[in-house]
């Protein structure tokens, strides 16, 4: 199922391309990528370059009041069809109620865009209800399972495709911060020749700085295969590069990984495609999770969840009187996860 934010985002872009403009745009929410992208597109599409000098105001919420915005919005364009007023960081405006009478009767030749980042309007207020009459995007962060399809689409729009392992690696390493993801991808594409249609692991390693052999994805696979030597080798690499491999994201990724392994027990007798959909995976990786589920029975995975919580607390200085450094904690955690598969259900390692 497509994410509601991306659906709305695409709808708004489609309207802009058809020059079907709204007199007011409210772009709000936690995921700033969609807000910035729409603001940039509106800035590029509404006015011609020669019209911008007299008909474009780009300002910041800390530098202007809503009353001043309203007065500017009531003016008419000069030698153009529209004037654009774009307010970045609009969450810093503290007098939005001053816009209420304008929102009840906006100037048809003014396009007012408010970029309200990191939060949402209080829906109980009158001005929030008035904004809802116009084009509004509430930009939510993508869930982890939504990131890979989004990255695939982003690259496809740029005429590229990506190998499943490289796609998984970007998702695991960069998380769901779309601004960070697009920044890294765009930098990579500058250095990858235009005739290279398929992005592979080598491109990720060379341009994003993620080792194709020592990364969270390879660690998960090594753990799933119960490959002790490879798992510890990667753990040692992480321990020797702690700034590039902080322990908290590693724990979070491992928790997500074993949560999917645990989910495998409840989706038996399904096709590979059905399992992939249920787990939010590319079908390419289904067998890896089935292998891990066979290697780690349910009671062992439950114990691993406890281990991950235990090491999460220790990494934050709780239950760790020796103040063990993060690198050593990573190694200790990986070894205990592997050894947990060898221990009967009634015994504990910690």
C-alpha positions as CSV (number, residue, x, y, z in Angstrom):
1,X,0.0,0.0,0.0
2,X,1.3,3.4,-0.9
3,X,2.1,5.9,1.8
4,X,-0.6,8.6,2.2
5,X,2.1,11.4,2.2
6,X,3.6,10.2,-1.0
7,X,0.2,9.9,-2.7
8,X,-0.7,13.4,-1.7
9,X,2.7,14.7,-2.7
10,X,2.4,13.2,-6.2
11,X,-1.1,14.6,-6.5
12,X,0.0,18.1,-5.6
13,X,3.0,17.9,-8.1
14,X,0.5,16.8,-10.8
15,X,-1.7,19.8,-10.2
16,X,1.4,22.1,-10.2
17,X,2.6,20.7,-13.6
18,X,-0.9,21.4,-15.0
19,X,-0.7,24.9,-13.5
20,X,-3.7,24.2,-11.4
21,X,-2.6,26.3,-8.4
22,X,-4.2,26.6,-5.0
23,X,-4.3,30.1,-3.5
24,X,-3.0,28.7,-0.2
25,X,-0.6,25.8,0.5
26,X,0.0,24.5,4.0
27,X,3.0,22.2,4.1
28,X,3.3,20.8,7.6
29,X,4.8,17.8,9.5
30,X,7.9,15.9,10.6
31,X,9.3,14.8,7.3
32,X,10.9,17.9,5.9
33,X,12.0,16.4,2.6
34,X,8.5,16.6,1.1
35,X,8.0,20.1,2.4
36,X,11.2,21.4,0.9
37,X,10.7,19.6,-2.4
38,X,7.2,21.1,-2.9
39,X,8.4,24.5,-1.9
40,X,11.2,24.3,-4.5
41,X,8.8,23.1,-7.2
42,X,6.3,25.9,-6.5
43,X,9.2,28.4,-6.6
44,X,10.3,27.1,-10.0
45,X,6.9,26.6,-11.6
46,X,4.7,29.5,-10.6
47,X,6.6,32.5,-12.0
48,X,8.9,33.0,-15.0
49,X,12.4,34.2,-14.1
50,X,11.7,37.7,-15.4
51,X,8.5,37.9,-13.2
52,X,10.2,37.1,-9.9
53,X,11.7,40.5,-9.1
54,X,8.4,42.2,-8.5
55,X,6.1,39.2,-7.7
56,X,8.0,36.8,-5.4
57,X,8.6,37.1,-1.7
58,X,10.6,34.4,0.1
59,X,10.9,34.9,3.8
60,X,11.2,33.1,7.1
61,X,8.8,32.9,10.0
62,X,11.2,34.5,12.5
63,X,11.6,37.5,10.2
64,X,8.0,38.4,9.5
65,X,4.6,38.4,11.2
66,X,1.3,36.9,10.0
67,X,-0.1,40.4,9.8
68,X,2.7,41.5,7.4
69,X,2.1,38.3,5.3
70,X,-1.6,39.2,5.1
71,X,-0.9,42.7,3.9
72,X,1.5,41.5,1.3
73,X,-0.9,38.8,0.1
74,X,-3.6,41.4,-0.6
75,X,-1.5,43.1,-3.2
76,X,-1.8,42.3,-6.9
77,X,1.0,41.1,-9.2
78,X,2.8,43.3,-11.6
79,X,2.9,42.2,-15.2
80,X,2.3,38.5,-14.2
81,X,-0.6,36.2,-13.5
82,X,0.4,35.6,-9.9
83,X,2.5,36.7,-7.0
84,X,4.2,34.1,-4.8
85,X,4.7,34.5,-1.1
86,X,6.7,31.6,0.3
87,X,7.2,31.5,4.1
88,X,9.9,29.0,5.2
89,X,10.1,27.9,8.9
90,X,6.5,29.1,9.3
91,X,6.3,27.3,12.6
92,X,8.0,30.3,14.1
93,X,5.0,32.5,13.4
94,X,3.2,33.3,16.6
95,X,0.2,35.2,15.3
96,X,-1.4,32.9,12.7
97,X,-4.8,34.0,13.9
98,X,-4.1,37.3,12.0
99,X,-4.5,35.3,8.7
100,X,-8.0,34.1,9.5
101,X,-9.9,36.8,7.6
102,X,-7.6,36.5,4.7
103,X,-8.1,32.7,4.6
104,X,-11.8,33.3,4.4
105,X,-11.4,35.4,1.2
106,X,-7.9,35.0,-0.3
107,X,-6.7,37.1,-3.2
108,X,-7.0,34.9,-6.3
109,X,-3.8,36.1,-7.9
110,X,-1.7,35.5,-4.8
111,X,-0.2,32.0,-4.0
112,X,0.6,31.8,-0.3
113,X,2.8,28.9,0.8
114,X,3.6,28.2,4.5
115,X,6.3,25.6,5.3
116,X,5.4,24.6,8.8
117,X,8.2,22.2,9.7
118,X,8.5,19.6,12.5
119,X,5.0,19.9,13.8
120,X,1.3,20.3,12.8
121,X,-1.2,23.0,13.3
122,X,-3.5,22.7,16.3
123,X,-6.6,21.4,14.5
124,X,-8.9,22.9,17.1
125,X,-8.0,26.4,16.0
126,X,-10.0,28.5,13.6
127,X,-7.1,29.2,11.3
128,X,-6.3,25.4,11.1
129,X,-9.8,24.7,10.0
130,X,-9.6,27.5,7.4
131,X,-6.2,26.2,6.1
132,X,-7.9,22.8,5.6
133,X,-10.1,24.4,2.8
134,X,-7.0,24.7,0.6
135,X,-4.1,22.4,-0.5
136,X,-2.6,20.9,2.6
137,X,0.2,18.3,2.9
138,X,0.8,16.7,6.3
139,X,4.3,15.2,5.8
140,X,4.8,12.1,7.8
141,X,8.0,10.1,8.1
142,X,8.0,7.0,6.1
143,X,7.9,3.7,8.0
144,X,11.0,1.5,7.6
145,X,9.2,-0.9,5.2
146,X,8.2,2.1,3.0
147,X,11.7,3.4,2.5
148,X,13.0,0.8,-0.1
149,X,10.1,1.2,-2.5
150,X,10.5,5.0,-2.2
151,X,14.2,4.8,-3.0
152,X,13.5,2.6,-6.0
153,X,11.0,5.1,-7.3
154,X,13.4,8.0,-6.7
155,X,16.1,6.3,-8.7
156,X,13.7,5.2,-11.4
157,X,12.7,8.8,-11.9
158,X,16.3,9.6,-12.5
159,X,16.6,6.8,-15.1
160,X,18.4,4.4,-12.8
161,X,17.7,1.1,-11.1
162,X,19.3,-0.6,-8.2
163,X,20.4,-4.1,-7.1
164,X,18.3,-5.5,-4.2
165,X,21.3,-5.9,-1.9
166,X,22.4,-2.3,-2.6
167,X,18.8,-1.1,-2.0
168,X,18.6,-3.0,1.3
169,X,22.0,-1.6,2.3
170,X,20.9,2.1,1.8
171,X,17.7,1.4,3.8
172,X,19.6,-0.3,6.7
173,X,22.4,2.2,6.8
174,X,20.7,5.6,6.2
175,X,17.3,4.8,7.9
176,X,14.2,6.8,7.0
177,X,15.6,10.3,6.8
178,X,14.7,11.1,3.2
179,X,16.7,14.3,3.2
180,X,19.8,12.4,4.2
181,X,19.0,9.6,1.7
182,X,18.4,11.9,-1.3
183,X,21.5,13.9,-0.4
184,X,23.7,10.8,-0.4
185,X,22.1,9.4,-3.6
186,X,22.4,12.6,-5.5
187,X,26.1,12.9,-4.5
188,X,26.6,9.3,-5.7
189,X,24.9,9.9,-9.0
190,X,27.2,12.8,-9.8
191,X,30.1,10.4,-9.7
192,X,28.4,7.4,-11.4
193,X,28.5,7.7,-15.2
194,X,25.2,8.4,-16.9
195,X,25.4,5.2,-19.0
196,X,25.4,3.1,-15.8
197,X,21.8,2.2,-15.4
198,X,22.1,-0.3,-12.5
199,X,23.4,0.9,-9.2
200,X,25.3,-1.9,-7.4
201,X,27.1,-2.5,-4.2
202,X,30.4,-1.1,-5.6
203,X,28.8,2.2,-6.2
204,X,27.4,2.4,-2.7
205,X,30.8,1.6,-1.2
206,X,32.7,4.0,-3.4
207,X,30.4,7.0,-3.1
208,X,28.4,6.7,0.1
209,X,31.2,5.2,2.2
210,X,29.4,2.0,3.3
211,X,31.6,-1.1,3.1
212,X,30.0,-3.7,0.9
213,X,31.5,-6.4,3.2
214,X,31.2,-4.9,6.7
215,X,27.8,-3.4,7.1
216,X,24.6,-4.0,9.1
217,X,23.1,-5.9,6.2
218,X,26.0,-8.4,6.0
219,X,26.0,-8.7,9.9
220,X,22.3,-9.6,9.8
221,X,22.9,-12.2,7.1
222,X,25.9,-13.7,9.0
223,X,23.9,-13.9,12.2
224,X,21.0,-15.5,10.3
225,X,23.3,-18.1,8.9
226,X,24.9,-18.6,12.4
227,X,28.2,-17.8,10.7
228,X,30.3,-17.1,13.9
229,X,33.5,-16.1,12.2
230,X,31.9,-13.6,9.8
231,X,29.7,-12.1,12.5
232,X,32.6,-11.5,14.8
233,X,34.7,-10.2,12.0
234,X,32.0,-7.6,11.2
235,X,31.6,-6.8,14.9
236,X,35.3,-6.2,15.2
237,X,35.2,-3.9,12.2
238,X,32.3,-1.9,13.8
239,X,34.2,-1.7,17.1
240,X,37.3,-0.3,15.3
241,X,35.1,2.3,13.5
242,X,32.7,3.4,16.3
243,X,31.9,6.9,14.9
244,X,30.7,5.4,11.6
245,X,28.9,2.5,13.3
246,X,27.3,3.8,16.5
247,X,25.8,1.0,18.7
248,X,22.2,2.4,19.1
249,X,21.3,2.2,15.3
250,X,22.9,-1.3,15.2
251,X,20.7,-2.4,18.1
252,X,17.6,-0.9,16.4
253,X,18.4,-2.6,13.1
254,X,19.0,-5.9,14.8
255,X,15.7,-5.6,16.6
256,X,13.9,-4.9,13.4
257,X,15.7,-7.9,11.7
258,X,14.8,-10.4,14.4
259,X,11.2,-9.0,14.6
260,X,10.9,-10.1,10.9
261,X,12.5,-13.5,11.7
262,X,10.0,-13.9,14.5
263,X,7.1,-13.0,12.2
264,X,8.2,-15.9,9.9
265,X,6.8,-18.4,12.4
266,X,3.3,-17.2,11.8
267,X,3.3,-17.2,8.0
268,X,4.0,-20.8,7.2
269,X,2.7,-22.4,4.1
270,X,2.8,-19.1,2.2
271,X,4.4,-18.4,-1.2
272,X,7.7,-16.5,-1.3
273,X,5.8,-13.5,-2.7
274,X,3.2,-13.6,0.1
275,X,6.0,-13.9,2.7
276,X,7.8,-10.9,1.1
277,X,4.6,-8.8,1.3
278,X,3.9,-9.9,4.9
279,X,7.4,-9.0,6.0
280,X,7.7,-5.8,3.9
281,X,10.7,-7.3,2.1
282,X,12.0,-7.6,-1.5
283,X,11.3,-11.2,-2.5
284,X,15.0,-11.6,-3.2
285,X,15.7,-11.8,0.6
286,X,12.9,-14.1,1.7
287,X,15.1,-17.2,1.9
288,X,17.6,-15.4,4.2
289,X,14.8,-14.8,6.7
290,X,13.5,-18.4,6.4
291,X,17.0,-19.7,7.0
292,X,17.3,-17.5,10.1
293,X,13.9,-18.7,11.4
294,X,15.1,-22.3,11.0
295,X,18.3,-21.5,12.9
296,X,16.7,-19.5,15.7
297,X,13.6,-21.1,17.2
298,X,11.0,-18.7,18.7
299,X,12.2,-19.0,22.3
300,X,15.7,-18.1,21.2
301,X,14.5,-15.0,19.3
302,X,12.5,-14.0,22.4
303,X,15.7,-14.3,24.4
304,X,17.6,-12.2,21.8
305,X,15.0,-9.4,22.2
306,X,16.0,-9.5,25.9
307,X,19.6,-9.3,25.0
308,X,19.1,-6.3,22.7
309,X,17.2,-4.5,25.4
310,X,20.0,-5.4,27.9
311,X,22.7,-4.0,25.7
312,X,20.7,-0.9,24.8
313,X,20.5,-0.1,28.5
314,X,24.2,-0.8,29.0
315,X,25.1,1.5,26.0
316,X,23.2,4.2,27.9
317,X,25.2,3.6,31.1
318,X,22.6,1.6,32.9
319,X,23.7,-1.8,34.4
320,X,27.2,-1.2,33.2
321,X,29.4,-0.3,36.3
322,X,32.5,-0.6,34.2
323,X,31.4,1.9,31.6
324,X,32.4,-0.4,28.8
325,X,33.1,1.4,25.5
326,X,30.6,0.9,22.7
327,X,33.0,-1.1,20.5
328,X,33.4,-3.7,23.2
329,X,29.7,-3.8,23.8
330,X,29.1,-4.5,20.1
331,X,31.4,-7.5,20.1
332,X,30.0,-8.8,23.4
333,X,26.4,-8.4,22.1
334,X,27.1,-10.3,18.8
335,X,28.9,-13.2,20.6
336,X,26.0,-13.6,23.1
337,X,23.4,-13.5,20.3
338,X,25.3,-16.3,18.5
339,X,25.8,-18.3,21.7
340,X,22.1,-17.9,22.6
341,X,21.2,-20.3,19.8
342,X,23.2,-23.0,21.6
343,X,21.5,-22.6,25.0
344,X,18.3,-24.4,26.1
345,X,15.2,-22.3,26.5
346,X,15.3,-22.3,30.4
347,X,18.8,-21.0,30.6
348,X,19.9,-17.4,30.4
349,X,23.2,-15.9,29.2
350,X,23.2,-12.6,31.0
